[in-house]
């Protein structure tokens, strides 16, 4: 069975909102860093970003930490 599912880019979704989100939660089972990059953290600067790092490759874990630090965030690693 094939089903067509409507999709929207993150940029288009945010453009439809009355204000940019302050909190972003990402849980995409190993694809989290790719979504973090799409979020464009340095430009959007949400107050809180929660994402799952458990399933990330070590290189992506390190790159995500560097991305947030370079954008001025403080990090807390849980779990």
Helices and strands as residue ranges (DSSP letters): H 10-16, E 23-26, H 32-39, H 41-44, E 48-51, H 58-70
